[in-house]
Amino acid sequence: MSILKNTLALVIITSLLIGCSSSETLQNTPIGLINNVSYKQSSFDNPNASNGFLVQYENTTYAITAKHVLMIAKTDHMSFVDFEGGLKEWRMHPKNDSSKYVITDKLLSVSRKDSLTWNYMNTNWDTYNDWLVFSVKENMTAHKPLTFRKEPLKKGESLYAVGWTYKDSIGKQRVYEYKFDKTEGNYHTLIQIQGPKSLGGLSGAPIVDGNGSVVGLVSSGWEDDTTKQVFIEATTMSNVIEFISNLN
């Protein structure tokens, strides 16, 4: 029995050490970016519209964020996922350093089907593709684009959200830890291990594994009324990969 207890203790300690090592490595790897959105009609500008990140696929770099970010960063004239000529610039940069930035080129995932309303998103949640894909015009950051993970996730695996909530003070990117629970449809369900008290503003942040490969992005979250356990719904990258692979 003592041998079994010692073995279990060793496994737990090893897991904790691996988790700490991954978190510290990610903390020092430039990943997190926030969306700084400006329109030709400046009254609709939003300099802190949640998070985004860079990915590379077949030697091309793309900028990605959550589609529902447009609900809070759009003009009154926008009804669909289409700027209709009203966008001045979609820029991304670390929250703590706007001098290092990414300038996107075109919104590649334009859609005249998806209505920009919370009601549309909520009533179509099961099939909602909560992502935007931009081409990149200029990258003046030290951020190396992330790569997509190919291997399936394992239940209980440590994953990390990298970015900032609205309540996070200006400073280095935050690395919040989660455990993978399950995948249903377009979403991974993650259990919060170490995370913010308020998830507001974390939308669009990349979900990466311990090696820094992206597996999803933050879409929504909630707290269980009974257990007080916090969960995140993270959009999977499968439909993003399929979309990008069909661009050329």
C-alpha positions as CSV (number, residue, x, y, z in Angstrom):
1,M,0.0,0.0,0.0
2,S,2.8,2.4,0.9
3,I,4.5,1.7,-2.5
4,L,1.2,2.6,-4.2
5,K,0.8,5.8,-2.2
6,N,4.4,6.8,-3.0
7,T,3.8,6.1,-6.7
8,L,0.6,8.2,-6.8
9,A,2.4,11.0,-4.9
10,L,5.2,11.0,-7.4
11,V,2.8,11.1,-10.3
12,I,1.0,14.1,-8.8
13,I,4.2,16.0,-8.0
14,T,5.5,15.3,-11.5
15,S,2.3,16.6,-13.1
16,L,2.5,19.7,-11.0
17,L,6.1,20.3,-12.0
18,I,5.3,19.9,-15.7
19,G,2.4,22.3,-15.3
20,C,4.5,24.9,-13.6
21,S,7.2,24.5,-16.2
22,S,4.8,24.9,-19.1
23,S,3.1,27.9,-17.6
24,E,6.5,29.6,-17.0
25,T,7.7,28.9,-20.5
26,L,4.4,30.3,-22.0
27,Q,4.6,33.3,-19.8
28,N,7.9,34.2,-21.4
29,T,6.8,33.4,-25.0
30,P,5.2,36.3,-26.9
31,I,1.7,35.1,-27.7
32,G,-1.0,37.4,-26.4
33,L,-2.5,40.2,-28.4
34,I,-5.5,42.5,-28.0
35,N,-7.7,43.8,-30.8
36,N,-7.5,47.6,-31.4
37,V,-10.2,48.3,-33.9
38,S,-10.7,51.7,-35.6
39,Y,-13.4,52.7,-38.1
40,K,-13.7,55.5,-40.6
41,Q,-16.4,56.8,-38.3
42,S,-14.2,57.1,-35.2
43,S,-17.1,57.1,-32.7
44,F,-17.2,53.3,-33.2
45,D,-13.5,52.7,-32.4
46,N,-12.7,50.1,-29.8
47,P,-9.0,50.0,-28.6
48,N,-9.4,47.0,-26.3
49,A,-11.8,44.6,-28.1
50,S,-10.7,41.3,-26.4
51,N,-7.9,39.1,-27.6
52,G,-6.4,37.7,-30.8
53,F,-3.4,35.7,-31.9
54,L,-1.3,34.7,-34.9
55,V,-1.1,31.3,-36.5
56,Q,0.9,29.9,-39.4
57,Y,-0.4,27.4,-41.9
58,E,1.7,26.3,-44.9
59,N,4.1,29.2,-44.5
60,T,1.3,31.8,-44.4
61,T,0.5,33.9,-41.3
62,Y,-3.0,34.6,-40.3
63,A,-4.6,36.6,-37.4
64,I,-7.4,35.1,-35.6
65,T,-10.0,36.2,-33.0
66,A,-13.5,35.3,-31.8
67,K,-16.3,36.2,-34.2
68,H,-18.5,37.5,-31.4
69,V,-15.9,40.2,-30.7
70,L,-17.6,42.0,-33.6
71,M,-20.7,42.4,-31.3
72,I,-18.7,44.9,-29.3
73,A,-16.5,46.3,-32.1
74,K,-18.8,47.2,-35.0
75,T,-20.6,50.2,-36.4
76,D,-24.3,50.7,-36.3
77,H,-24.4,50.0,-40.0
78,M,-23.0,46.5,-39.7
79,S,-25.6,43.7,-39.7
80,F,-23.4,40.8,-40.8
81,V,-19.8,39.6,-40.7
82,D,-18.8,42.2,-43.3
83,F,-17.2,45.6,-42.7
84,E,-18.8,46.9,-45.9
85,G,-16.0,49.4,-46.4
86,G,-16.3,51.0,-43.0
87,L,-13.2,49.6,-41.3
88,K,-10.2,51.9,-41.1
89,E,-7.8,49.5,-39.4
90,W,-7.8,46.2,-37.4
91,R,-4.6,46.2,-35.4
92,M,-3.4,43.8,-32.7
93,H,-0.8,44.4,-30.1
94,P,0.2,43.3,-26.6
95,K,-1.9,45.1,-24.0
96,N,1.2,46.5,-22.4
97,D,3.0,47.7,-25.5
98,S,1.1,49.2,-28.5
99,S,4.4,50.1,-30.2
100,K,4.7,46.4,-31.2
101,Y,1.8,45.6,-33.4
102,V,0.2,43.6,-36.1
103,I,-1.8,45.2,-38.9
104,T,-4.3,42.9,-40.6
105,D,-5.0,43.1,-44.3
106,K,-8.4,41.6,-45.2
107,L,-11.1,39.8,-43.3
108,L,-11.1,36.5,-45.1
109,S,-14.1,34.9,-43.2
110,V,-16.7,37.4,-44.5
111,S,-20.2,36.1,-44.1
112,R,-23.5,37.6,-45.2
113,K,-25.3,34.8,-43.3
114,D,-24.3,35.3,-39.7
115,S,-26.2,38.1,-38.1
116,L,-24.3,40.3,-35.7
117,T,-26.7,39.9,-32.8
118,W,-26.4,38.0,-29.5
119,N,-29.7,36.4,-30.1
120,Y,-28.5,34.9,-33.4
121,M,-25.3,33.6,-31.7
122,N,-27.2,32.1,-28.8
123,T,-29.9,30.4,-30.8
124,N,-27.3,28.9,-33.2
125,W,-24.7,28.1,-30.5
126,D,-24.3,24.4,-31.4
127,T,-23.2,25.2,-34.9
128,Y,-21.8,28.7,-34.4
129,N,-18.3,29.1,-35.8
130,D,-16.9,31.6,-33.3
131,W,-13.9,32.8,-35.2
132,L,-12.6,35.4,-37.6
133,V,-9.6,34.9,-39.9
134,F,-7.6,37.9,-41.2
135,S,-4.7,38.0,-43.6
136,V,-1.7,39.9,-42.2
137,K,-0.3,43.0,-43.8
138,E,2.4,43.8,-41.3
139,N,3.9,42.2,-38.2
140,M,6.0,44.5,-36.1
141,T,6.0,42.2,-33.0
142,A,8.4,39.6,-31.7
143,H,5.4,37.1,-31.8
144,K,6.2,33.9,-33.6
145,P,2.9,32.6,-35.1
146,L,1.4,29.6,-33.3
147,T,1.0,26.2,-35.1
148,F,-2.1,24.1,-35.0
149,R,-1.9,20.9,-32.8
150,K,-2.5,17.7,-34.8
151,E,-2.9,15.2,-32.0
152,P,-6.3,14.7,-30.2
153,L,-6.6,16.1,-26.7
154,K,-6.5,13.8,-23.7
155,K,-9.0,14.1,-20.9
156,G,-7.4,15.9,-17.9
157,E,-4.7,17.4,-20.1
158,S,-3.4,20.8,-19.0
159,L,-4.2,23.6,-21.4
160,Y,-3.6,27.3,-21.1
161,A,-5.4,30.5,-22.1
162,V,-2.9,33.3,-22.9
163,G,-4.0,36.9,-23.0
164,W,-5.8,39.4,-20.8
165,T,-9.3,40.0,-19.3
166,Y,-10.7,43.5,-19.1
167,K,-9.9,43.5,-15.4
168,D,-6.3,42.5,-15.9
169,S,-4.0,45.5,-15.3
170,I,-1.7,46.5,-18.0
171,G,1.4,44.3,-17.8
172,K,2.7,41.0,-19.1
173,Q,0.3,38.5,-20.7
174,R,-1.5,36.3,-18.3
175,V,-1.3,32.5,-18.6
176,Y,-4.4,30.8,-17.1
177,E,-4.5,27.1,-16.6
178,Y,-7.4,24.7,-17.5
179,K,-8.0,21.0,-17.8
180,F,-9.5,19.4,-20.9
181,D,-12.8,17.7,-20.1
182,K,-14.6,16.9,-23.4
183,T,-15.3,18.1,-27.0
184,E,-18.9,18.4,-28.3
185,G,-19.5,19.8,-31.7
186,N,-17.5,23.0,-32.3
187,Y,-16.4,23.4,-28.7
188,H,-14.0,22.1,-26.1
189,T,-15.2,22.2,-22.5
190,L,-12.4,23.2,-20.1
191,I,-12.3,23.2,-16.3
192,Q,-10.6,26.2,-14.7
193,I,-7.6,25.3,-12.5
194,Q,-6.1,28.7,-12.1
195,G,-7.9,31.6,-13.8
196,P,-9.4,35.1,-13.5
197,K,-12.3,35.9,-11.2
198,S,-14.0,37.5,-14.2
199,L,-13.7,36.0,-17.7
200,G,-14.9,39.2,-19.4
201,G,-12.6,40.3,-22.1
202,L,-10.8,36.9,-22.4
203,S,-12.7,36.1,-25.6
204,G,-10.5,35.3,-28.6
205,A,-7.5,34.4,-26.4
206,P,-5.7,31.3,-27.8
207,I,-6.0,28.0,-25.9
208,V,-2.6,26.2,-26.2
209,D,-1.2,23.0,-24.9
210,G,2.0,22.7,-22.9
211,N,4.1,22.9,-26.1
212,G,2.5,26.1,-27.2
213,S,0.4,24.5,-30.0
214,V,-3.0,26.1,-30.4
215,V,-6.1,23.9,-29.9
216,G,-8.8,26.5,-29.6
217,L,-9.9,30.0,-28.6
218,V,-12.0,31.3,-25.7
219,S,-15.6,31.7,-26.6
220,S,-17.6,31.8,-23.4
221,G,-17.5,30.7,-19.8
222,W,-19.7,30.1,-16.7
223,E,-19.7,29.1,-13.1
224,D,-21.6,26.1,-11.8
225,D,-24.2,27.4,-9.3
226,T,-23.7,24.4,-7.0
227,T,-20.0,23.6,-7.1
228,K,-18.8,27.1,-8.0
229,Q,-16.5,25.4,-10.5
230,V,-15.6,27.6,-13.5
231,F,-15.8,26.3,-17.1
232,I,-14.8,27.6,-20.4
233,E,-16.2,26.8,-23.9
234,A,-13.3,27.0,-26.3
235,T,-14.0,27.0,-30.1
236,T,-12.0,24.1,-31.7
237,M,-9.6,24.8,-34.5
238,S,-10.9,22.1,-36.9
239,N,-13.2,24.4,-38.9
240,V,-10.6,27.1,-38.9
241,I,-8.1,24.7,-40.4
242,E,-10.6,23.5,-43.0
243,F,-11.4,27.1,-43.9
244,I,-7.8,28.2,-44.3
245,S,-6.8,25.1,-46.2
246,N,-9.5,25.9,-48.8
247,L,-8.4,29.5,-49.3
248,N,-5.8,28.6,-52.0
